[in-house]
Amino acid sequence: MQDPLEILGVTAGSSEADIRQAYLQKVREFPPDRAPEQFAQIRAAYDILRNPARLREHRILGLSAQDSIARLSADIRARLVGVDLPTDTLLMLAEGP
């Protein structure tokens, strides 16, 4: 996904009100019935920017909410290929919290 700040045309220091105003302006420009693809991008960007946890996830992982868990687990699996962990560590990970 493209940078949500860029999609809405706001800066990192923008207030919630500025982000909402930019979102509403973009929705008027690209309504869902005339520009469904652009609207979907605008909506996804707004969802990320208005939720601090999702914004952190996006900035740290560069992932969208839909694929973040799957891509993160695939990345971890790829990094662990060929790693020889002690048996007690493997058992502890298998048991969970």
N, C-alpha and C positions, 0 to 999 in steps of 0.2 A: 504494500500500500504506500502511496505517496504520503509525504509529510502532512499530517492533519492541519498544522498551522498554515502551510502553503495552500491547502485546498480551501480553507475558509478565509485566507488573506489576513490573518492576524499575527501578532508577534507573541513571543514566549511570555512577555509580561502583561498580556492583555487580561482585563478583568472578566469575570463571568458575564457581566452585562454586555461587554464588547463582543465576546465570543457569541453570545446569543443573538445579538444584533447582526453580526456578520452571517451567522447561520440563517436567520430569517431572510436576509437580503439574497443570499445564494439560492434559497428555496424559491423565492419569487422569480429569480432568473432562470432556474432549472427545476420547474415543478415536476413531480413524479409522473404525471400523465404525458408530458411532452419530452422529458429527458430522463428516463428511468435510470440509466447508467450513471449519469452525473449526480442525480439525486441520491442514489445509493452511496456514492463516494462522499457526498456532502453529509449525509446522515451518519455514516460511519465515523467521519472526522469529528463531527459534533459529539457523538457518543464517547469518543476517546477523550476529547478536550474537556468535557464537563464532568468526567469521573477521574479524580486524582489517581486512583489505583490503576485504572486502565491506561492512563497517560504514562505513568511510571513503567508499566509493563511494555507499552509500545516503545518508549525511549530506550529501555534496557535491552529488550529482546528483539525489537523491530518486528513484532508479530501482531496479527489481528486477533481478536478474541476467539474467533471460530477455530483457528488452527494453532493457537499458542501451546496448548497442552500436548497435542500430537507432535508438533515440530520440536518442542522442548524435549520430550521423551525420546524422539528419534535422534536428536543431537546428543543426548546423554548416552544412549546406546552406542552410537557411532564412536564416541570418545572412549568408551570402555572396551571396545574390541581390542583384544590382545593384552588387556590389563590383567595381571594376576593378583587378585585380591585374596587375603587370608580367608580361610574357611569360616572363622568366627565372624568376620565382617559380613560375608555373604549371608550367613544364617541370620545375623542381626537385621540386615536389609530385608530379607525375605519375611521376617516376622512382623515388621512394621512397628509403629509406635506402641 
